Amino acid sequence: PYLNGLELIAAIRTGLTAAPTDTPFILMTGHADNAKIRAAAWLSVQDFAMKPIAFDHLAAMIEHAITHRPKIDHALINTQSLADKITQARQAKAKGGGTAP
């Protein structure tokens, strides 16, 4: 509840979570705007899919994402803002509410 999908990807990309920073991502959405697409590209998301999507097309996207790991420029991401949100999520989880990355 504290991070949106793009913020979670940014947190992973900058090493603020336990996930590898080169984890492949494919964003799936029913509504995309130019800002969201630019942000996904900036975060080295391998692909962007609009719902509904054909299974064969999704499988090809996954195969490509796994075989072409992203190269990340961590300097472009505001890590302090993300770190603050992750801290809030972890504190909420410790108090018994929500989930944390």
C-alpha positions in Angstrom: 0.0 0.0 0.0 3.0 2.4 0.3 4.7 1.9 -3.1 3.2 1.8 -6.5 4.6 -0.6 -9.1 7.1 1.9 -10.6 8.3 2.9 -7.1 8.8 -0.8 -6.2 10.8 -1.3 -9.4 12.9 1.7 -8.6 13.6 0.4 -5.1 14.7 -2.9 -6.5 16.8 -1.2 -9.1 18.7 0.8 -6.5 19.3 -2.1 -4.1 16.9 -0.9 -1.4 15.3 -4.4 -1.3 16.7 -7.9 -1.2 15.8 -8.6 -4.9 18.7 -8.5 -7.4 19.0 -5.0 -9.0 18.9 -6.6 -12.5 15.6 -8.4 -11.9 13.7 -8.4 -15.2 10.3 -6.6 -15.3 7.4 -6.5 -17.7 4.7 -4.0 -16.8 1.1 -5.0 -17.6 -1.7 -2.5 -17.4 -5.1 -1.8 -18.7 -4.4 1.9 -19.0 -1.1 3.5 -20.0 -0.1 7.1 -20.4 3.1 8.6 -21.8 4.5 9.4 -18.4 4.1 5.9 -17.2 5.7 4.5 -20.3 8.7 6.9 -20.0 9.1 6.1 -16.3 9.1 2.3 -17.1 11.8 2.9 -19.8 13.8 5.0 -17.5 13.8 2.2 -14.9 14.9 -0.3 -17.6 11.7 -2.2 -17.6 12.1 -4.7 -20.4 8.6 -4.5 -21.9 5.3 -2.8 -21.4 2.1 -4.8 -22.2 -1.5 -3.6 -22.5 -4.2 -5.9 -21.2 -5.6 -8.1 -22.6 -2.5 -9.8 -23.9 -2.2 -13.1 -25.9 -0.4 -15.9 -24.0 2.1 -16.4 -26.8 3.0 -12.8 -26.9 3.4 -12.7 -23.1 5.6 -15.8 -23.3 7.9 -14.2 -25.9 8.1 -11.1 -23.8 9.1 -13.1 -20.7 11.7 -15.0 -22.6 13.2 -11.8 -23.9 13.2 -10.2 -20.5 15.0 -13.2 -18.9 17.7 -13.4 -21.6 18.4 -9.6 -21.8 19.0 -8.4 -18.3 18.7 -4.6 -17.8 21.7 -2.2 -17.4 20.8 0.3 -14.6 22.0 3.8 -14.0 21.3 4.2 -10.2 22.3 7.8 -10.2 19.0 8.7 -11.9 16.8 7.4 -9.1 15.8 9.4 -5.9 16.8 6.7 -3.4 16.0 8.8 -0.3 12.4 9.2 -1.1 12.1 5.4 -1.9 14.0 4.5 1.3 11.6 6.7 3.3 8.5 4.9 1.8 10.1 1.5 2.4 10.8 2.4 6.0 7.1 3.5 6.4 5.9 0.2 5.0 8.2 -1.9 7.2 7.1 0.1 10.3 3.4 -0.5 9.4 4.1 -4.2 8.9 5.8 -4.4 12.3 2.7 -2.8 13.9 0.6 -5.5 12.2 -0.8 -3.8 9.1 0.1 -4.1 5.4 3.0 -5.7 3.6 6.5 -4.4 3.1 9.1 -5.0 0.4 
